[in-house]
Amino acid sequence: MTQTQQDLLKKAYADFNARDIDAVLAVMHPDVEWANGMEGGHVHGHEAVRDYWTRQWNLINPHVEPQGFQPDESGRMVVAVHQVVRDLDGNLMVDQMVHHMY
């Protein structure tokens, strides 16, 4: 992974944390497939991701920080992410490491 790619992903995570949906979607493929962590399955495409995140942020306050980047054998990028999720009152719900694949 080049520094430019890593910087792009770091900015996308920062934009997600800032709730700047348009900035994050601008770097995603129009046919993006995004895991639906609340209801299961996946959502497809920019508008479905926008709808999912909007619904999610009305219920919880997730914060994600990339900790490491590693390509897998198929060429996908695996990002180790520290994920903290709070309810809208600020109470901690989840504090864990997860992996996102791009």
N, CA, C and O atoms as a GROMACS GRO file, in nm:
protein
  408
    1MET      N    1   0.085  -0.118   0.000
    1MET     CA    2   0.000   0.000   0.000
    1MET      C    3   0.089   0.123   0.000
    1MET      O    4   0.185   0.132   0.076
    2THR      N    5   0.056   0.216  -0.085
    2THR     CA    6   0.134   0.339  -0.092
    2THR      C    7   0.090   0.434   0.020
    2THR      O    8  -0.018   0.418   0.078
    3GLN      N    9   0.174   0.530   0.049
    3GLN     CA   10   0.141   0.630   0.150
    3GLN      C   11   0.015   0.706   0.109
    3GLN      O   12  -0.067   0.741   0.194
    4THR      N   13   0.001   0.731  -0.021
    4THR     CA   14  -0.117   0.802  -0.070
    4THR      C   15  -0.245   0.724  -0.041
    4THR      O   16  -0.344   0.782   0.002
    5GLN      N   17  -0.242   0.592  -0.063
    5GLN     CA   18  -0.360   0.509  -0.034
    5GLN      C   19  -0.390   0.509   0.116
    5GLN      O   20  -0.505   0.519   0.157
    6GLN      N   21  -0.285   0.498   0.196
    6GLN     CA   22  -0.303   0.498   0.341
    6GLN      C   23  -0.360   0.632   0.386
    6GLN      O   24  -0.450   0.636   0.471
    7ASP      N   25  -0.309   0.741   0.332
    7ASP     CA   26  -0.360   0.874   0.367
    7ASP      C   27  -0.506   0.889   0.327
    7ASP      O   28  -0.585   0.948   0.400
    8LEU      N   29  -0.543   0.834   0.210
    8LEU     CA   30  -0.682   0.839   0.165
    8LEU      C   31  -0.774   0.767   0.262
    8LEU      O   32  -0.880   0.818   0.298
    9LEU      N   33  -0.733   0.648   0.306
    9LEU     CA   34  -0.814   0.572   0.401
    9LEU      C   35  -0.822   0.644   0.536
    9LEU      O   36  -0.930   0.650   0.596
   10LYS      N   37  -0.711   0.698   0.583
   10LYS     CA   38  -0.713   0.771   0.710
   10LYS      C   39  -0.810   0.889   0.702
   10LYS      O   40  -0.885   0.916   0.796
   11LYS      N   41  -0.807   0.961   0.589
   11LYS     CA   42  -0.899   1.074   0.572
   11LYS      C   43  -1.044   1.026   0.568
   11LYS      O   44  -1.131   1.092   0.625
   12ALA      N   45  -1.069   0.914   0.502
   12ALA     CA   46  -1.206   0.861   0.497
   12ALA      C   47  -1.256   0.828   0.638
   12ALA      O   48  -1.372   0.856   0.670
   13TYR      N   49  -1.171   0.769   0.721
   13TYR     CA   50  -1.211   0.740   0.859
   13TYR      C   51  -1.236   0.870   0.935
   13TYR      O   52  -1.333   0.880   1.011
   14ALA      N   53  -1.150   0.970   0.916
   14ALA     CA   54  -1.170   1.100   0.984
   14ALA      C   55  -1.301   1.164   0.937
   14ALA      O   56  -1.374   1.221   1.018
   15ASP      N   57  -1.329   1.155   0.807
   15ASP     CA   58  -1.454   1.211   0.756
   15ASP      C   59  -1.575   1.136   0.812
   15ASP      O   60  -1.677   1.198   0.843
   16PHE      N   61  -1.565   1.004   0.825
   16PHE     CA   62  -1.673   0.927   0.886
   16PHE      C   63  -1.696   0.975   1.029
   16PHE      O   64  -1.810   0.998   1.069
   17ASN      N   65  -1.589   0.991   1.105
   17ASN     CA   66  -1.602   1.036   1.244
   17ASN      C   67  -1.661   1.176   1.253
   17ASN      O   68  -1.727   1.210   1.351
   18ALA      N   69  -1.636   1.258   1.150
   18ALA     CA   70  -1.691   1.394   1.145
   18ALA      C   71  -1.834   1.395   1.088
   18ALA      O   72  -1.897   1.501   1.080
   19ARG      N   73  -1.883   1.278   1.050
   19ARG     CA   74  -2.018   1.260   0.993
   19ARG      C   75  -2.032   1.332   0.858
   19ARG      O   76  -2.139   1.380   0.823
   20ASP      N   77  -1.921   1.339   0.784
   20ASP     CA   78  -1.922   1.400   0.652
   20ASP      C   79  -1.945   1.291   0.547
   20ASP      O   80  -1.852   1.243   0.483
   21ILE      N   81  -2.071   1.252   0.533
   21ILE     CA   82  -2.106   1.141   0.445
   21ILE      C   83  -2.061   1.167   0.301
   21ILE      O   84  -2.007   1.077   0.237
   22ASP      N   85  -2.082   1.287   0.252
   22ASP     CA   86  -2.045   1.316   0.113
   22ASP      C   87  -1.896   1.295   0.088
   22ASP      O   88  -1.858   1.243  -0.016
   23ALA      N   89  -1.812   1.335   0.182
   23ALA     CA   90  -1.667   1.318   0.165
   23ALA      C   91  -1.629   1.170   0.162
   23ALA      O   92  -1.544   1.130   0.083
   24VAL      N   93  -1.692   1.089   0.247
   24VAL     CA   94  -1.660   0.946   0.248
   24VAL      C   95  -1.711   0.880   0.121
   24VAL      O   96  -1.639   0.802   0.058
   25LEU      N   97  -1.833   0.911   0.081
   25LEU     CA   98  -1.888   0.851  -0.040
   25LEU      C   99  -1.809   0.890  -0.164
   25LEU      O  100  -1.804   0.814  -0.261
   26ALA      N  101  -1.747   1.006  -0.163
   26ALA     CA  102  -1.670   1.053  -0.278
   26ALA      C  103  -1.552   0.961  -0.310
   26ALA      O  104  -1.505   0.958  -0.424
   27VAL      N  105  -1.504   0.886  -0.212
   27VAL     CA  106  -1.391   0.796  -0.236
   27VAL      C  107  -1.435   0.650  -0.247
   27VAL      O  108  -1.351   0.561  -0.259
   28MET      N  109  -1.565   0.626  -0.244
   28MET     CA  110  -1.618   0.490  -0.257
   28MET      C  111  -1.668   0.465  -0.398
   28MET      O  112  -1.718   0.556  -0.464
   29HIS      N  113  -1.656   0.342  -0.443
   29HIS     CA  114  -1.710   0.301  -0.572
   29HIS      C  115  -1.862   0.319  -0.569
   29HIS      O  116  -1.924   0.294  -0.465
   30PRO      N  117  -1.923   0.361  -0.678
   30PRO     CA  118  -2.069   0.379  -0.679
   30PRO      C  119  -2.147   0.253  -0.641
   30PRO      O  120  -2.258   0.262  -0.588
   31ASP      N  121  -2.090   0.136  -0.668
   31ASP     CA  122  -2.157   0.010  -0.635
   31ASP      C  123  -2.104  -0.052  -0.506
   31ASP      O  124  -2.105  -0.174  -0.491
   32VAL      N  125  -2.058   0.032  -0.414
   32VAL     CA  126  -2.000  -0.016  -0.288
   32VAL      C  127  -2.094  -0.115  -0.219
   32VAL      O  128  -2.216  -0.099  -0.222
   33GLU      N  129  -2.035  -0.216  -0.158
   33GLU     CA  130  -2.109  -0.310  -0.073
   33GLU      C  131  -2.059  -0.287   0.069
   33GLU      O  132  -1.941  -0.304   0.098
   34TRP      N  133  -2.150  -0.248   0.160
   34TRP     CA  134  -2.113  -0.211   0.296
   34TRP      C  135  -2.186  -0.301   0.395
   34TRP      O  136  -2.308  -0.320   0.385
   35ALA      N  137  -2.113  -0.356   0.490
   35ALA     CA  138  -2.173  -0.443   0.592
   35ALA      C  139  -2.271  -0.363   0.678
   35ALA      O  140  -2.241  -0.252   0.722
   36ASN      N  141  -2.387  -0.422   0.701
   36ASN     CA  142  -2.489  -0.362   0.787
   36ASN      C  143  -2.474  -0.426   0.925
   36ASN      O  144  -2.529  -0.533   0.951
   37GLY      N  145  -2.399  -0.360   1.011
   37GLY     CA  146  -2.370  -0.414   1.143
   37GLY      C  147  -2.488  -0.412   1.238
   37GLY      O  148  -2.484  -0.479   1.341
   38MET      N  149  -2.592  -0.338   1.207
   38MET     CA  150  -2.707  -0.330   1.297
   38MET      C  151  -2.811  -0.437   1.268
   38MET      O  152  -2.867  -0.497   1.360
   39GLU      N  153  -2.837  -0.461   1.140
   39GLU     CA  154  -2.946  -0.550   1.102
   39GLU      C  155  -2.899  -0.676   1.030
   39GLU      O  156  -2.978  -0.766   1.001
   40GLY      N  157  -2.771  -0.682   1.001
   40GLY     CA  158  -2.716  -0.795   0.927
   40GLY      C  159  -2.721  -0.772   0.777
   40GLY      O  160  -2.793  -0.684   0.729
   41GLY      N  161  -2.647  -0.851   0.705
   41GLY     CA  162  -2.643  -0.838   0.561
   41GLY      C  163  -2.555  -0.722   0.516
   41GLY      O  164  -2.464  -0.680   0.588
   42HIS      N  165  -2.584  -0.672   0.398
   42HIS     CA  166  -2.507  -0.563   0.340
   42HIS      C  167  -2.601  -0.464   0.273
   42HIS      O  168  -2.713  -0.498   0.235
   43VAL      N  169  -2.554  -0.340   0.261
   43VAL     CA  170  -2.624  -0.241   0.180
   43VAL      C  171  -2.537  -0.215   0.057
   43VAL      O  172  -2.415  -0.232   0.062
   44HIS      N  173  -2.601  -0.174  -0.052
   44HIS     CA  174  -2.532  -0.160  -0.180
   44HIS      C  175  -2.556  -0.022  -0.240
   44HIS      O  176  -2.670   0.023  -0.253
   45GLY      N  177  -2.448   0.043  -0.277
   45GLY     CA  178  -2.456   0.172  -0.344
   45GLY      C  179  -2.453   0.290  -0.248
   45GLY      O  180  -2.480   0.276  -0.129
   46HIS      N  181  -2.420   0.406  -0.305
   46HIS     CA  182  -2.404   0.527  -0.224
   46HIS      C  183  -2.528   0.563  -0.144
   46HIS      O  184  -2.519   0.592  -0.025
   47GLU      N  185  -2.644   0.561  -0.207
   47GLU     CA  186  -2.766   0.604  -0.136
   47GLU      C  187  -2.802   0.509  -0.024
   47GLU      O  188  -2.850   0.552   0.081
   48ALA      N  189  -2.779   0.380  -0.044
   48ALA     CA  190  -2.807   0.283   0.063
   48ALA      C  191  -2.710   0.301   0.179
   48ALA      O  192  -2.750   0.288   0.295
   49VAL      N  193  -2.584   0.331   0.149
   49VAL     CA  194  -2.486   0.357   0.256
   49VAL      C  195  -2.525   0.484   0.330
   49VAL      O  196  -2.522   0.488   0.453
   50ARG      N  197  -2.560   0.588   0.255
   50ARG     CA  198  -2.603   0.714   0.318
   50ARG      C  199  -2.720   0.690   0.413
   50ARG      O  200  -2.720   0.737   0.527
   51ASP      N  201  -2.821   0.617   0.367
   51ASP     CA  202  -2.939   0.587   0.449
   51ASP      C  203  -2.900   0.506   0.572
   51ASP      O  204  -2.946   0.536   0.683
   52TYR      N  205  -2.816   0.406   0.554
   52TYR     CA  206  -2.772   0.323   0.667
   52TYR      C  207  -2.700   0.406   0.772
   52TYR      O  208  -2.732   0.399   0.891
   53TRP      N  209  -2.601   0.485   0.729
   53TRP     CA  210  -2.527   0.566   0.826
   53TRP      C  211  -2.617   0.668   0.895
   53TRP      O  212  -2.603   0.690   1.015
   54THR      N  213  -2.708   0.730   0.821
   54THR     CA  214  -2.800   0.827   0.882
   54THR      C  215  -2.885   0.761   0.989
   54THR      O  216  -2.902   0.816   1.098
   55ARG      N  217  -2.939   0.643   0.959
   55ARG     CA  218  -3.018   0.570   1.059
   55ARG      C  219  -2.930   0.532   1.178
   55ARG      O  220  -2.971   0.545   1.294
   56GLN      N  221  -2.810   0.483   1.149
   56GLN     CA  222  -2.717   0.440   1.254
   56GLN      C  223  -2.686   0.556   1.349
   56GLN      O  224  -2.693   0.540   1.471
   57TRP      N  225  -2.652   0.671   1.294
   57TRP     CA  226  -2.612   0.785   1.376
   57TRP      C  227  -2.729   0.846   1.453
   57TRP      O  228  -2.707   0.924   1.546
   58ASN      N  229  -2.851   0.811   1.419
   58ASN     CA  230  -2.966   0.853   1.498
   58ASN      C  231  -2.987   0.763   1.620
   58ASN      O  232  -3.067   0.794   1.708
   59LEU      N  233  -2.915   0.650   1.624
   59LEU     CA  234  -2.929   0.554   1.733
   59LEU      C  235  -2.804   0.541   1.820
   59LEU      O  236  -2.814   0.524   1.942
   60ILE      N  237  -2.687   0.550   1.757
   60ILE     CA  238  -2.560   0.529   1.828
   60ILE      C  239  -2.457   0.629   1.778
   60ILE      O  240  -2.477   0.697   1.677
   61ASN      N  241  -2.345   0.636   1.850
   61ASN     CA  242  -2.236   0.726   1.815
   61ASN      C  243  -2.108   0.643   1.798
   61ASN      O  244  -2.032   0.627   1.894
   62PRO      N  245  -2.083   0.592   1.677
   62PRO     CA  246  -1.962   0.514   1.655
   62PRO      C  247  -1.842   0.605   1.624
   62PRO      O  248  -1.857   0.711   1.564
   63HIS      N  249  -1.724   0.562   1.667
   63HIS     CA  250  -1.599   0.631   1.637
   63HIS      C  251  -1.497   0.525   1.600
   63HIS      O  252  -1.479   0.427   1.673
   64VAL      N  253  -1.431   0.542   1.487
   64VAL     CA  254  -1.337   0.442   1.437
   64VAL      C  255  -1.202   0.507   1.406
   64VAL      O  256  -1.196   0.613   1.344
   65GLU      N  257  -1.095   0.443   1.451
   65GLU     CA  258  -0.959   0.492   1.428
   65GLU      C  259  -0.876   0.380   1.367
   65GLU      O  260  -0.857   0.277   1.431
   66PRO      N  261  -0.825   0.400   1.244
   66PRO     CA  262  -0.739   0.297   1.186
   66PRO      C  263  -0.608   0.286   1.263
   66PRO      O  264  -0.547   0.387   1.298
   67GLN      N  265  -0.567   0.161   1.290
   67GLN     CA  266  -0.446   0.136   1.366
   67GLN      C  267  -0.335   0.072   1.282
   67GLN      O  268  -0.217   0.083   1.316
   68GLY      N  269  -0.373   0.007   1.173
   68GLY     CA  270  -0.274  -0.058   1.088
   68GLY      C  271  -0.334  -0.099   0.956
   68GLY      O  272  -0.455  -0.118   0.944
   69PHE      N  273  -0.248  -0.113   0.856
   69PHE     CA  274  -0.288  -0.146   0.720
   69PHE      C  275  -0.203  -0.262   0.672
   69PHE      O  276  -0.081  -0.259   0.683
   70GLN      N  277  -0.269  -0.366   0.617
   70GLN     CA  278  -0.195  -0.484   0.571
   70GLN      C  279  -0.268  -0.546   0.451
   70GLN      O  280  -0.386  -0.579   0.463
   71PRO      N  281  -0.201  -0.561   0.337
   71PRO     CA  282  -0.267  -0.629   0.225
   71PRO      C  283  -0.281  -0.778   0.252
   71PRO      O  284  -0.194  -0.838   0.316
   72ASP      N  285  -0.391  -0.837   0.205
   72ASP     CA  286  -0.404  -0.983   0.217
   72ASP      C  287  -0.356  -1.048   0.087
   72ASP      O  288  -0.315  -0.979  -0.006
   73GLU      N  289  -0.363  -1.180   0.082
   73GLU     CA  290  -0.309  -1.254  -0.032
   73GLU      C  291  -0.382  -1.225  -0.163
   73GLU      O  292  -0.328  -1.248  -0.271
   74SER      N  293  -0.505  -1.176  -0.155
   74SER     CA  294  -0.581  -1.146  -0.277
   74SER      C  295  -0.565  -1.001  -0.322
   74SER      O  296  -0.621  -0.962  -0.425
   75GLY      N  297  -0.488  -0.922  -0.247
   75GLY     CA  298  -0.467  -0.783  -0.283
   75GLY      C  299  -0.558  -0.684  -0.214
   75GLY      O  300  -0.543  -0.563  -0.231
   76ARG      N  301  -0.654  -0.735  -0.137
   76ARG     CA  302  -0.741  -0.644  -0.062
   76ARG      C  303  -0.662  -0.585   0.055
   76ARG      O  304  -0.566  -0.646   0.105
   77MET      N  305  -0.702  -0.467   0.097
   77MET     CA  306  -0.637  -0.404   0.210
   77MET      C  307  -0.718  -0.434   0.336
   77MET      O  308  -0.839  -0.411   0.340
   78VAL      N  309  -0.651  -0.486   0.438
   78VAL     CA  310  -0.714  -0.514   0.566
   78VAL      C  311  -0.669  -0.404   0.662
   78VAL      O  312  -0.550  -0.383   0.683
   79VAL      N  313  -0.765  -0.334   0.719
   79VAL     CA  314  -0.736  -0.224   0.811
   79VAL      C  315  -0.778  -0.267   0.951
   79VAL      O  316  -0.895  -0.299   0.975
   80ALA      N  317  -0.682  -0.267   1.043
   80ALA     CA  318  -0.712  -0.290   1.184
   80ALA      C  319  -0.767  -0.160   1.240
   80ALA      O  320  -0.704  -0.055   1.228
   81VAL      N  321  -0.885  -0.166   1.302
   81VAL     CA  322  -0.956  -0.046   1.344
   81VAL      C  323  -0.996  -0.057   1.491
   81VAL      O  324  -1.052  -0.158   1.533
   82HIS      N  325  -0.965   0.047   1.568
   82HIS     CA  326  -1.016   0.057   1.705
   82HIS      C  327  -1.154   0.122   1.695
   82HIS      O  328  -1.167   0.237   1.654
   83GLN      N  329  -1.256   0.046   1.734
   83GLN     CA  330  -1.395   0.091   1.723
   83GLN      C  331  -1.453   0.113   1.863
   83GLN      O  332  -1.453   0.022   1.946
   84VAL      N  333  -1.503   0.232   1.886
   84VAL     CA  334  -1.570   0.265   2.011
   84VAL      C  335  -1.711   0.311   1.975
   84VAL      O  336  -1.730   0.402   1.894
   85VAL      N  337  -1.810   0.247   2.036
   85VAL     CA  338  -1.950   0.282   2.010
   85VAL      C  339  -2.014   0.323   2.142
   85VAL      O  340  -2.005   0.252   2.242
   86ARG      N  341  -2.078   0.438   2.139
   86ARG     CA  342  -2.150   0.489   2.256
   86ARG      C  343  -2.296   0.510   2.218
   86ARG      O  344  -2.329   0.532   2.102
   87ASP      N  345  -2.382   0.504   2.318
   87ASP     CA  346  -2.521   0.542   2.291
   87ASP      C  347  -2.526   0.694   2.284
   87ASP      O  348  -2.425   0.760   2.307
   88LEU      N  349  -2.640   0.749   2.253
   88LEU     CA  350  -2.650   0.894   2.233
   88LEU      C  351  -2.637   0.972   2.363
   88LEU      O  352  -2.624   1.095   2.360
   89ASP      N  353  -2.641   0.903   2.477
   89ASP     CA  354  -2.617   0.968   2.606
   89ASP      C  355  -2.470   0.961   2.645
   89ASP      O  356  -2.431   1.013   2.750
   90GLY      N  357  -2.387   0.897   2.562
   90GLY     CA  358  -2.244   0.888   2.589
   90GLY      C  359  -2.200   0.763   2.662
   90GLY      O  360  -2.082   0.748   2.692
   91ASN      N  361  -2.294   0.673   2.691
   91ASN     CA  362  -2.259   0.550   2.762
   91ASN      C  363  -2.190   0.453   2.667
   91ASN      O  364  -2.234   0.432   2.554
   92LEU      N  365  -2.080   0.394   2.714
   92LEU     CA  366  -2.002   0.301   2.633
   92LEU      C  367  -2.081   0.173   2.606
   92LEU      O  368  -2.133   0.111   2.699
   93MET      N  369  -2.089   0.135   2.480
   93MET     CA  370  -2.154   0.011   2.440
   93MET      C  371  -2.050  -0.092   2.394
   93MET      O  372  -2.059  -0.209   2.430
   94VAL      N  373  -1.952  -0.047   2.314
   94VAL     CA  374  -1.851  -0.136   2.257
   94VAL      C  375  -1.718  -0.062   2.251
   94VAL      O  376  -1.712   0.055   2.214
   95ASP      N  377  -1.612  -0.133   2.288
   95ASP     CA  378  -1.475  -0.083   2.272
   95ASP      C  379  -1.392  -0.203   2.229
   95ASP      O  380  -1.357  -0.287   2.312
   96GLN      N  381  -1.361  -0.211   2.099
   96GLN     CA  382  -1.297  -0.332   2.048
   96GLN      C  383  -1.214  -0.303   1.923
   96GLN      O  384  -1.227  -0.198   1.861
   97MET      N  385  -1.131  -0.398   1.888
   97MET     CA  386  -1.060  -0.395   1.761
   97MET      C  387  -1.142  -0.475   1.661
   97MET      O  388  -1.192  -0.582   1.692
   98VAL      N  389  -1.154  -0.421   1.540
   98VAL     CA  390  -1.222  -0.488   1.430
   98VAL      C  391  -1.133  -0.476   1.306
   98VAL      O  392  -1.035  -0.401   1.306
   99HIS      N  393  -1.168  -0.549   1.202
   99HIS     CA  394  -1.093  -0.542   1.076
   99HIS      C  395  -1.190  -0.509   0.963
   99HIS      O  396  -1.294  -0.572   0.948
  100HIS      N  397  -1.153  -0.410   0.885
  100HIS     CA  398  -1.228  -0.372   0.766
  100HIS      C  399  -1.147  -0.411   0.643
  100HIS      O  400  -1.024  -0.399   0.644
  101MET      N  401  -1.215  -0.457   0.539
  101MET     CA  402  -1.146  -0.500   0.418
  101MET      C  403  -1.189  -0.413   0.300
  101MET      O  404  -1.307  -0.387   0.280
  102TYR      N  405  -1.090  -0.370   0.223
  102TYR     CA  406  -1.115  -0.286   0.105
  102TYR      C  407  -1.048  -0.348  -0.016
  102TYR      O  408  -1.057  -0.293  -0.126
   0.00000   0.00000   0.00000
